[in-house]
Amino acid sequence: MAASNSTAAARDSEWETVIGLEIHAQLATRSKIFSGAATAFGAPPNAQANLVDLGYPGVLPVLNGEAVRMAVMFGLAIGATIAPRSVFARKNYFYPDLPKGYQISQYELPIVAGGAVDIVLDDGSTRRIRVTRAHLEEDAGKSLHEGLPGLTGIDLNRAGTPLIEIVSEPDMRSAREAVAYMKKVHTLVRYLGICDGNMQEGSFRCDANVSVRRRGAEKFGTRAEIKNINSFRFVEKAINYEVARQIELLEGGGKVVQETRLYDPDKGETRSMRSKEEANDYRYFPDPDLLPVELDEAYVRWVASQLPELPDQKAQRFAAQYELSGYDAQVLTASGELADYYEAVVRAFGGSPKLAANWVGGDLASFLNRDGLEIGASRVGAEALAALLRRIGDNTISGKIAKDVFEAMWDEQQGADAIIEAKGLKQITDDGPIEQAIAAVIAANPSQLADYRAGKDKLFGFFVGQVMKATQGKANPARLNELLKQKLNG
């Protein structure tokens, strides 16, 4: 279903993509939302499911107050309305890993209504994605097939795990926008400390509602829902595939069917799972075992007092305090841990915050990505990176040599000074050795010298390279340029 660039561009001008996301974030409580069973990841199957989770007759759910606090924190962080009264409902459907025969969720009266999340697009502009609602609910268990030929295993450890489902308006117009929005929400819940955001463990995942319509049309097209996507890369690939599928279907005279689909990352395609249910299919009704959640203004103010500095606030402060571009500020505040690392480098370095930003957002980020590490597992700590930057600042080494030193620091777990000393990498700042190298290079390249003096100014770079080679890259670049110009101009 791949299209050529020209075909894709033509389609893009004729069709508009409409996307809404339903993000499920597992709340970082120690126990489940309606029972005292643990939520820790990795326990043996069914080791963390008690009688409430198993749906035994006569047992009653008890609401976890921490889950409520975390949901309210999220609502306040996105500027939403916190409902003074919200109600839990039973969402009825049969599935093997749902032992009660219903999921406890919120329907007509969710705890969070409205709000918005701002994302930064590729061109640097900002787009506001509206949030319809965020509601509390319990997770279902998990059906297992691996290692069970012809059988299905049921693990109920996840049953009853607290979730907040964040439902957006259909405000996104491309897969890239959807990924940017999902990343922003991911950043936000981690800043708030309400979700660890671990996508591999299922702590953060989304369903994508995707449709297309003729550009300029007011009415939305028929949407397909792609379920349980657990990586940013898969979100982009799944949406792009689904958009291409729907356009091809419509242009061939067919109709898009409202349905639920699954994304197969191995084949890079979505496939039909079941016809899409409507709300009335679930026979929602208020759960008779749970009282409405009533929150007064004092409680909401108390939760508001616990809010940390949020990502957008931190980015604005970084731009003003450290004189960074909006782009640099966004990169450095992509996670609270990265922002803390950067500020630790700036404090220890005492030099240019921009130089520190270049290294944290550039070389350090590149090595972290290469080795698949989070900032907390960096092999070069903030103090160690600051020590390297001081050696650039005092001209002990050049910026170019610093890259080699950084790589050695990463691989050998040694400090900058020890590596510079052991490898003899100190920058040459004395004029004498630099002038000697320049004289030797000029003497060895008479024809290039003649061409340069005849007006071929671009040969200056050739001479710089030759002198750097002769000094093993240790010549101070600024001083080298000055002295070289003097010598070449005779």
C-alpha positions as CSV (number, residue, x, y, z in Angstrom):
1,M,0.0,0.0,0.0
2,A,3.0,2.3,-0.4
3,A,2.5,5.2,-2.7
4,S,5.0,7.3,-4.7
5,N,5.9,10.7,-3.4
6,S,4.0,12.4,-6.2
7,T,0.9,10.2,-5.6
8,A,1.1,10.8,-1.9
9,A,1.4,14.6,-2.5
10,A,-1.6,14.5,-4.8
11,R,-3.7,12.6,-2.3
12,D,-2.6,14.9,0.5
13,S,-4.1,17.8,-1.5
14,E,-7.4,16.0,-2.0
15,W,-7.9,14.3,1.4
16,E,-7.7,15.4,5.0
17,T,-6.8,13.1,7.8
18,V,-8.8,13.4,11.1
19,I,-7.3,11.7,14.2
20,G,-8.4,11.5,17.8
21,L,-6.5,9.5,20.5
22,E,-7.6,7.7,23.6
23,I,-4.6,7.4,25.8
24,H,-4.5,4.9,28.7
25,A,-2.0,5.8,31.4
26,Q,-1.5,3.4,34.3
27,L,-1.5,5.4,37.5
28,A,1.5,4.9,39.8
29,T,-0.4,3.7,42.8
30,R,1.0,0.8,44.9
31,S,-2.4,-1.0,45.0
32,K,-5.2,-1.4,42.6
33,I,-8.1,1.0,42.1
34,F,-10.7,-1.0,43.9
35,S,-8.7,-3.6,45.9
36,G,-5.6,-3.9,48.0
37,A,-3.8,-6.2,45.5
38,A,-0.3,-4.9,44.4
39,T,0.3,-3.4,41.0
40,A,4.0,-4.1,40.6
41,F,5.1,-5.4,37.2
42,G,6.6,-8.8,36.6
43,A,4.9,-11.0,39.2
44,P,4.1,-14.6,38.3
45,P,0.7,-14.9,36.5
46,N,-2.3,-14.5,38.8
47,A,-0.1,-13.8,41.9
48,Q,-1.5,-10.3,42.3
49,A,-5.3,-10.8,41.9
50,N,-7.5,-11.0,45.0
51,L,-11.2,-11.9,45.4
52,V,-12.3,-8.4,44.3
53,D,-10.3,-8.6,41.1
54,L,-11.6,-12.1,40.5
55,G,-15.2,-10.9,40.8
56,Y,-16.2,-13.3,43.6
57,P,-19.8,-12.9,44.8
58,G,-20.3,-10.8,47.9
59,V,-17.0,-8.8,47.7
60,L,-17.2,-5.1,47.4
61,P,-14.9,-2.6,45.6
62,V,-13.3,0.2,47.7
63,L,-12.0,3.3,45.8
64,N,-8.3,4.1,46.1
65,G,-7.9,7.7,47.1
66,E,-4.5,8.0,45.5
67,A,-6.0,7.3,42.1
68,V,-8.4,10.2,42.6
69,R,-5.7,12.6,43.6
70,M,-3.6,11.6,40.5
71,A,-6.6,12.1,38.2
72,V,-7.2,15.5,39.7
73,M,-3.5,16.5,39.3
74,F,-3.7,15.6,35.6
75,G,-6.9,17.6,35.1
76,L,-5.4,20.7,36.8
77,A,-2.2,20.4,34.7
78,I,-4.2,20.6,31.4
79,G,-6.5,23.4,32.6
80,A,-9.6,21.2,32.7
81,T,-12.7,21.3,34.9
82,I,-12.6,19.0,37.9
83,A,-16.0,17.6,38.5
84,P,-17.4,18.2,42.0
85,R,-19.3,15.0,41.5
86,S,-18.3,12.1,39.3
87,V,-19.8,8.6,39.0
88,F,-18.5,5.1,38.3
89,A,-20.4,3.0,35.9
90,R,-20.4,-0.6,34.8
91,K,-19.3,-1.2,31.2
92,N,-20.7,-4.6,30.3
93,Y,-19.0,-6.9,27.9
94,F,-17.8,-10.5,27.9
95,Y,-14.1,-11.3,27.5
96,P,-12.1,-14.2,29.0
97,D,-9.8,-11.9,31.0
98,L,-12.7,-9.8,32.5
99,P,-14.0,-12.2,35.2
100,K,-16.8,-9.9,36.5
101,G,-18.3,-9.6,33.0
102,Y,-18.1,-5.8,33.3
103,Q,-15.4,-3.1,33.6
104,I,-15.7,-0.4,36.2
105,S,-15.2,2.9,34.4
106,Q,-16.8,6.4,34.2
107,Y,-19.3,7.3,31.5
108,E,-21.7,10.3,31.8
109,L,-19.9,12.0,34.7
110,P,-16.1,11.8,34.4
111,I,-13.8,13.2,37.0
112,V,-12.0,15.5,34.4
113,A,-13.8,17.4,31.6
114,G,-12.2,19.7,29.0
115,G,-8.7,21.1,29.0
116,A,-6.0,21.2,26.3
117,V,-2.5,20.2,25.5
118,D,-0.2,22.4,23.3
119,I,2.2,20.6,20.9
120,V,5.1,22.0,18.9
121,L,5.0,21.1,15.2
122,D,7.9,20.4,12.8
123,D,7.9,24.0,11.6
124,G,8.2,25.3,15.2
125,S,4.6,26.5,15.3
126,T,2.3,25.5,18.2
127,R,-1.0,23.7,17.9
128,R,-3.6,23.2,20.6
129,I,-5.2,19.8,21.0
130,R,-8.4,19.8,23.0
131,V,-9.1,17.1,25.5
132,T,-12.7,16.0,25.7
133,R,-12.4,14.2,29.1
134,A,-10.2,12.1,31.3
135,H,-11.8,9.4,33.4
136,L,-10.8,6.8,35.9
137,E,-11.3,3.1,35.2
138,E,-9.8,-0.3,36.0
139,D,-7.7,-2.3,33.5
140,A,-8.7,-5.8,32.4
141,G,-6.5,-8.9,32.7
142,K,-4.4,-10.3,29.9
143,S,-4.9,-13.2,27.5
144,L,-1.7,-15.1,26.8
145,H,-1.0,-17.4,23.8
146,E,2.8,-17.7,23.6
147,G,4.0,-21.1,24.7
148,L,0.5,-22.4,24.9
149,P,-0.3,-24.1,21.5
150,G,-4.0,-24.4,20.9
151,L,-4.7,-22.8,24.3
152,T,-5.3,-19.4,25.9
153,G,-3.8,-18.5,29.3
154,I,-5.4,-15.9,31.5
155,D,-3.3,-13.7,33.7
156,L,-5.4,-11.4,36.0
157,N,-2.5,-9.5,37.6
158,R,-3.5,-6.4,35.6
159,A,-7.2,-6.8,36.4
160,G,-8.2,-3.8,38.5
161,T,-5.0,-1.8,37.8
162,P,-5.9,1.9,37.9
163,L,-6.0,3.8,34.6
164,I,-6.8,7.3,33.6
165,E,-8.2,7.3,30.0
166,I,-7.4,10.6,28.3
167,V,-9.8,11.2,25.3
168,S,-8.8,13.9,22.8
169,E,-11.1,15.8,20.4
170,P,-10.4,14.8,16.7
171,D,-8.0,17.8,16.4
172,M,-5.0,16.1,14.8
173,R,-4.5,16.1,11.1
174,S,-1.4,13.9,10.6
175,A,0.3,10.9,12.2
176,R,3.2,13.3,13.1
177,E,0.8,15.5,15.1
178,A,-0.7,12.5,16.8
179,V,2.8,11.3,17.9
180,A,3.7,14.8,19.1
181,Y,0.5,14.9,21.2
182,M,1.1,11.5,22.6
183,K,4.7,12.4,23.5
184,K,3.5,15.6,25.2
185,V,1.0,13.7,27.3
186,H,3.7,11.1,28.1
187,T,6.0,13.9,29.3
188,L,3.3,15.4,31.3
189,V,2.2,12.3,33.3
190,R,5.8,11.6,34.1
191,Y,6.5,15.2,35.3
192,L,3.4,14.8,37.5
193,G,4.7,11.5,38.9
194,I,1.3,9.8,38.2
195,C,2.6,7.3,35.6
196,D,6.0,5.8,34.9
197,G,5.2,5.9,31.1
198,N,6.8,2.5,30.5
199,M,5.4,1.5,27.1
200,Q,7.0,-1.9,27.0
201,E,5.2,-2.9,30.2
202,G,1.9,-1.5,29.0
203,S,1.8,1.5,31.4
204,F,1.2,3.9,28.6
205,R,-0.6,3.0,25.4
206,C,-3.3,4.4,23.1
207,D,-6.2,3.7,20.8
208,A,-6.2,5.8,17.6
209,N,-9.5,6.8,15.9
210,V,-8.6,7.5,12.3
211,S,-10.8,8.8,9.4
212,V,-10.4,10.7,6.2
213,R,-12.6,13.2,4.3
214,R,-12.4,15.2,1.2
215,R,-10.5,18.4,1.8
216,G,-13.0,21.2,2.6
217,A,-15.7,18.8,3.7
218,E,-17.4,19.6,7.0
219,K,-18.7,16.1,7.9
220,F,-16.2,13.6,9.3
221,G,-15.6,10.4,7.5
222,T,-16.3,6.9,9.0
223,R,-13.6,6.1,11.5
224,A,-11.7,3.0,12.4
225,E,-10.3,2.5,15.9
226,I,-6.8,1.0,16.1
227,K,-6.4,-0.6,19.5
228,N,-3.6,-0.9,22.0
229,I,-0.6,0.7,20.3
230,N,2.3,0.8,22.7
231,S,5.1,2.7,20.9
232,F,5.4,6.2,19.3
233,R,6.9,4.6,16.2
234,F,4.0,2.1,15.9
235,V,1.5,4.9,16.3
236,E,2.9,6.8,13.3
237,K,3.2,3.7,11.2
238,A,-0.3,2.4,12.1
239,I,-2.0,5.7,11.3
240,N,-0.2,6.2,8.0
241,Y,-1.1,2.7,6.9
242,E,-4.7,3.2,8.0
243,V,-5.0,6.5,6.2
244,A,-3.6,5.0,3.0
245,R,-6.0,2.0,3.3
246,Q,-9.0,4.2,3.7
247,I,-8.1,6.6,0.8
248,E,-7.5,3.6,-1.5
249,L,-10.8,2.1,-0.4
250,L,-12.8,5.3,-1.0
251,E,-11.1,6.1,-4.3
252,G,-11.9,2.6,-5.5
253,G,-15.6,3.2,-4.9
254,G,-15.8,1.3,-1.6
255,K,-16.9,2.4,1.9
256,V,-15.0,2.5,5.1
257,V,-16.7,0.3,7.8
258,Q,-16.7,1.5,11.4
259,E,-14.7,-1.1,13.1
260,T,-11.9,-1.9,15.6
261,R,-8.6,-2.9,14.0
262,L,-5.3,-4.2,15.4
263,Y,-1.8,-3.0,14.2
264,D,0.6,-5.8,13.3
265,P,4.1,-4.4,13.6
266,D,5.7,-7.4,11.9
267,K,3.7,-6.9,8.7
268,G,3.4,-3.1,9.2
269,E,-0.4,-3.2,8.6
270,T,-3.7,-2.9,10.4
271,R,-6.3,-5.7,10.3
272,S,-9.9,-6.0,11.2
273,M,-10.6,-7.2,14.7
274,R,-14.4,-6.7,15.2
275,S,-17.2,-4.3,14.3
276,K,-17.0,-1.1,16.4
277,E,-19.2,-1.1,19.4
278,E,-21.4,1.9,20.3
279,A,-21.9,3.1,23.8
280,N,-25.3,1.5,24.0
281,D,-23.7,-1.9,23.2
282,Y,-22.0,-1.8,26.6
283,R,-25.2,-1.2,28.6
284,Y,-23.6,1.4,30.9
285,F,-25.3,2.0,34.2
286,P,-24.1,3.5,37.5
287,D,-22.3,0.9,39.6
288,P,-24.5,0.2,42.7
289,D,-21.5,-0.8,44.8
290,L,-19.7,2.5,44.5
291,L,-20.8,5.9,45.9
292,P,-20.4,9.0,43.7
293,V,-17.0,10.8,44.1
294,E,-17.6,14.2,45.6
295,L,-14.7,16.7,45.7
296,D,-14.9,20.1,47.4
297,E,-12.9,23.2,46.5
298,A,-10.6,22.8,49.4
299,Y,-9.5,19.3,48.2
300,V,-8.9,20.6,44.7
301,R,-6.8,23.5,46.1
302,W,-4.8,21.0,48.1
303,V,-4.0,18.9,45.1
304,A,-3.2,22.1,43.1
305,S,-0.6,23.0,45.8
306,Q,1.3,19.8,44.9
307,L,1.7,20.5,41.2
308,P,5.4,20.6,40.1
309,E,6.8,23.0,37.5
310,L,5.1,21.7,34.3
311,P,6.9,21.1,31.0
312,D,5.7,24.2,29.3
313,Q,6.5,26.4,32.3
314,K,10.0,24.9,32.6
315,A,10.6,25.4,28.8
316,Q,9.6,29.1,29.1
317,R,11.9,29.5,32.1
318,F,14.8,27.8,30.4
319,A,14.4,30.1,27.3
320,A,14.4,33.2,29.5
321,Q,16.9,32.2,32.2
322,Y,19.5,30.5,30.0
323,E,18.8,32.5,26.8
324,L,18.0,29.4,24.8
325,S,16.0,29.1,21.6
326,G,12.5,27.7,21.9
327,Y,13.6,24.5,20.2
328,D,16.5,24.0,22.7
329,A,14.2,24.7,25.6
330,Q,11.7,22.1,24.3
331,V,14.4,19.4,23.8
332,L,15.9,19.9,27.3
333,T,12.6,19.8,29.0
334,A,11.3,16.7,27.2
335,S,11.7,14.8,30.5
336,G,12.0,16.1,34.1
337,E,15.2,14.0,34.5
338,L,16.8,15.5,31.4
339,A,16.0,19.0,32.6
340,D,17.5,18.3,36.0
341,Y,20.6,16.9,34.4
342,Y,21.0,20.0,32.2
343,E,20.6,22.4,35.1
344,A,23.2,20.4,37.1
345,V,25.6,20.8,34.2
346,V,25.0,24.5,34.0
347,R,25.6,25.0,37.8
348,A,28.8,22.9,37.8
349,F,30.2,24.4,34.6
350,G,29.6,28.0,35.3
351,G,30.1,28.9,31.7
352,S,27.8,29.4,28.6
353,P,24.4,27.8,29.1
354,K,24.1,27.6,25.3
355,L,27.3,25.5,25.1
356,A,25.9,23.2,27.8
357,A,22.6,22.9,25.9
358,N,24.5,22.0,22.7
359,W,26.3,19.1,24.5
360,V,23.3,17.8,26.5
361,G,20.9,18.0,23.5
362,G,23.5,16.9,21.0
363,D,26.5,14.6,21.8
364,L,25.0,13.2,25.1
365,A,21.6,12.6,23.5
366,S,23.3,10.9,20.6
367,F,25.2,8.4,22.8
368,L,22.1,7.8,24.9
369,N,20.0,7.0,21.8
370,R,22.8,4.8,20.4
371,D,22.9,2.7,23.5
372,G,19.2,2.7,24.2
373,L,19.7,4.4,27.6
374,E,17.6,6.9,29.6
375,I,19.3,10.0,31.0
376,G,19.3,8.4,34.5
377,A,21.6,5.7,33.2
378,S,24.0,8.0,31.4
379,R,27.6,6.8,31.5
380,V,28.8,10.5,31.8
381,G,27.3,12.3,34.8
382,A,26.5,16.0,35.0
383,E,29.6,16.9,37.0
384,A,31.8,15.0,34.6
385,L,30.3,16.7,31.5
386,A,30.7,20.1,33.2
387,A,34.4,19.3,33.8
388,L,34.8,18.6,30.1
389,L,33.1,21.9,29.1
390,R,35.5,23.8,31.4
391,R,38.4,22.4,29.5
392,I,36.8,23.7,26.3
393,G,36.2,27.1,28.0
394,D,39.8,27.5,29.2
395,N,41.2,26.4,25.8
396,T,42.9,23.3,27.2
397,I,41.2,21.4,24.3
398,S,39.3,22.4,21.2
399,G,35.6,21.6,20.6
400,K,36.7,19.0,18.0
401,I,39.0,17.2,20.4
402,A,36.4,17.4,23.1
403,K,34.2,15.0,21.1
404,D,37.0,12.4,21.2
405,V,37.4,13.0,24.9
406,F,33.7,12.6,25.5
407,E,33.6,9.3,23.7
408,A,36.6,8.1,25.8
409,M,34.8,9.3,28.9
410,W,31.7,7.3,27.9
411,D,33.6,4.1,27.1
412,E,36.2,4.2,29.8
413,Q,34.3,5.8,32.7
414,Q,37.2,8.2,33.4
415,G,37.2,12.0,33.9
416,A,38.1,14.5,31.2
417,D,41.4,15.6,32.8
418,A,42.7,12.1,33.1
419,I,41.9,11.3,29.5
420,I,43.4,14.6,28.2
421,E,46.6,13.9,30.2
422,A,46.9,10.2,29.3
423,K,46.3,10.8,25.6
424,G,48.3,14.0,25.3
425,L,45.4,16.0,23.9
426,K,46.1,19.4,25.3
427,Q,45.6,22.2,22.8
428,I,48.6,24.0,21.5
429,T,48.1,27.7,22.2
430,D,51.8,28.9,22.0
431,D,52.5,30.7,18.7
432,G,55.9,29.0,18.2
433,P,54.8,25.4,17.4
434,I,51.8,26.6,15.4
435,E,54.1,28.9,13.3
436,Q,56.5,26.0,12.7
437,A,53.7,23.8,11.4
438,I,52.4,26.6,9.2
439,A,55.9,27.1,7.7
440,A,56.3,23.4,7.0
441,V,52.9,23.1,5.3
442,I,53.5,26.2,3.1
443,A,56.9,24.9,2.1
444,A,55.4,21.6,1.1
445,N,52.6,23.1,-1.0
446,P,54.1,25.8,-3.2
447,S,51.5,25.5,-6.1
448,Q,48.6,25.8,-3.7
449,L,50.2,28.8,-2.1
450,A,50.6,30.4,-5.6
451,D,46.9,29.7,-6.4
452,Y,45.7,31.1,-3.1
453,R,47.7,34.3,-3.6
454,A,46.3,34.4,-7.1
455,G,42.8,34.7,-5.7
456,K,41.6,31.2,-4.9
457,D,40.5,32.0,-1.3
458,K,38.8,28.6,-0.8
459,L,42.3,27.1,-0.5
460,F,42.5,28.6,3.0
461,G,40.5,25.6,4.2
462,F,43.0,23.3,2.7
463,F,45.9,25.0,4.6
464,V,43.9,24.9,7.8
465,G,43.3,21.2,7.4
466,Q,47.0,20.5,6.7
467,V,48.2,22.4,9.7
468,M,45.6,20.7,11.9
469,K,46.9,17.4,10.6
470,A,50.4,18.3,11.3
471,T,49.6,19.3,14.9
472,Q,47.3,16.2,15.4
473,G,44.3,18.5,15.7
474,K,45.8,20.2,18.8
475,A,46.4,23.7,17.4
476,N,44.1,26.4,18.8
477,P,41.7,27.1,15.9
478,A,41.3,30.8,16.5
479,R,45.1,31.4,16.8
480,L,45.8,29.1,13.9
481,N,43.5,31.1,11.6
482,E,45.1,34.4,12.6
483,L,48.7,33.2,12.1
484,L,47.9,31.4,8.9
485,K,46.2,34.4,7.3
486,Q,49.3,36.5,8.2
487,K,51.7,33.9,6.6
488,L,49.6,33.3,3.5
489,N,49.2,36.9,2.8
490,G,52.9,37.3,3.0
